[in-house]
Amino acid sequence: MKELEERINKDGRVLGKDVLKVDSFLNHQIDPVLMEKMGEEFYNHFKDANVTKILTVESSGIAPAVMTGLQFKVPVVFARKHKSVTLKDDLYTSEVYSFTKKTSNHISISKKFLSSDDNVLIIDDFLANGQAVNGLNEIIDAAGANIAGIGIVIEKSFQKGRQLIDKEQIPVYSLARIKAFENGHVVFGQEDE
């Protein structure tokens, strides 16, 4: 998605060897017009997949997931990272390690929002090491649901996440694929690289 790549070049900041900060439009402040375009792009790619639910992890995946759900006209369910007094029984859970935050989280989804009748599209903000997607896959499997595909806003192809998903033969579509960070700049790759 050319517009997303241009926005990453304009407003993204490379931190170290493997972190991209995009808090001005995706992870802290959200650009709703760009999110809407992302939702349209995911819809156009997966529109024939018979999607019944969109699934993501709180919090940065919620905005692109909601915009995608709006296009599909289906509910969006997000896995909670933190325990809540209102969400404690009848849960699907998985453990997810965040390399950016250096912490593990137990993610949870109420069983009433995911069933074996669902055909699920995962939408997430980043794909790096594949931990969030793997955790969501475990929850989908536990529910007996089917995974229709995975939509990623920004993929860091130089990390192992995409390889792990490709081994599972799950359709993945990334709006921006980063091949490398070189001298503080982003080097983009193509979907077929």
Stockholm file with secondary structure:
# STOCKHOLM 1.0

chainA/1-193         MKELEERINKDGRVLGKDVLKVDSFLNHQIDPVLMEKMGEEFYNHFKDANVTKILTVESSGIAPAVMTGLQFKVPVVFARKHKSVTLKDDLYTSEVYSFTKKTSNHISISKKFLSSDDNVLIIDDFLANGQAVNGLNEIIDAAGANIAGIGIVIEKSFQKGRQLIDKEQIPVYSLARIKAFENGHVVFGQEDE
#=GR chainA/1-193 SS CHHHHHHHHHHCEEETTTEEECTTTTSSSCCHHHHHHHHHHHHHHHTTSCCCEEEEETTTTHHHHHHHHHHHTCCEEEEBSSCBTTBCSSEEEEEEEETTTTEEEEEEEEGGGCCTTCEEEEEEEEESSSHHHHHHHHHHHHHTCEEEEEEEEEEETTSTHHHHHHHTTCCEEEEEEEEEEETTEEEEECTTC
#=GC SS_cons         CHHHHHHHHHHCEEETTTEEECTTTTSSSCCHHHHHHHHHHHHHHHTTSCCCEEEEETTTTHHHHHHHHHHHTCCEEEEBSSCBTTBCSSEEEEEEEETTTTEEEEEEEEGGGCCTTCEEEEEEEEESSSHHHHHHHHHHHHHTCEEEEEEEEEEETTSTHHHHHHHTTCCEEEEEEEEEEETTEEEEECTTC
//
